[in-house]
Amino acid sequence: MRRGRFQFQIYSDLVLHVVPGFKDNYFYLLENTETHEAAVIDPGEAAAILELITSKNLELTHMILTHHHADHVGGVEQLHHKWPGAMLVCSPWFKAKQSWNEFSLTRMVPAQQFYLWKHTMRVLDVRGHTIDHIALSLSEKKSSPPSDVFVGDSLFGAGCGGLFEGSHSQMLEALKTLRKLPENIRIWCAHEYTLKNLRVAIMLQENNSAQKERLQRLEKFIEKEQVEPHDWVTIPLNMKEERATNPFLRWDEPSLQKAIDTHDDLTTFTHVRTFRDRF
């Protein structure tokens, strides 16, 4: 699918609006169709979010931030000005801007849950890309397994976030947390990097047939539609496919370790991350 705004029915009363931003970002707006309320995740800029909320006559009740980078929080102040009562959710380690001193931040610790209207969000510790990064899983009910996870910049299609602040060991632990999620969970990441990541992953020469097939499938779409790699939408990602084709989730796979001559989880992950950083 070509890059553009689209919506996805999560539950009978919950619609996810995917809003593209900048060159390759995704911003997310959850709409409660019963109460006409909204929650935004990582609003990197305000204009498109404001337009969407206003056009649908919604009330913004939550702003949820995975980490502090500008392309994830750039719209917060403008949105807060219009909806000062919106709950602002972030990690305990979140690096708030000085201009946010008057904001009331709700700092959630890993494994903590909170209600998003009738549904449940759970905080996951995925520090590595930054040292304040969280992901958030979404369940229809408190007792239900998660159906969706919003991962920010911790996990991408066939990739993971670069290490701006954290260590390789921290990032590996973050990815171990994510890999434990159900294989049918829908993964909503914050950037469209899938094709570029696959082109690099294939250079590791793991001889991974699923990876090759995924790359070939995407290359055909790009050629047919004549678009740039970041202009072809690959979300939601699927955990089963990521486990099979994303080298950053395959640190313990003998085929990958053999291809790059490593023998333990951390060395394998570090090699793959260092290799990806060259491109």
Summary of the structure (lengths in Angstrom):
residues: 279
radius of gyration: 18.5
end to end distance: 25.3
largest distance: 56.6
contacts: 944
relative contact order: 0.12
helix: 34%
strand: 27%
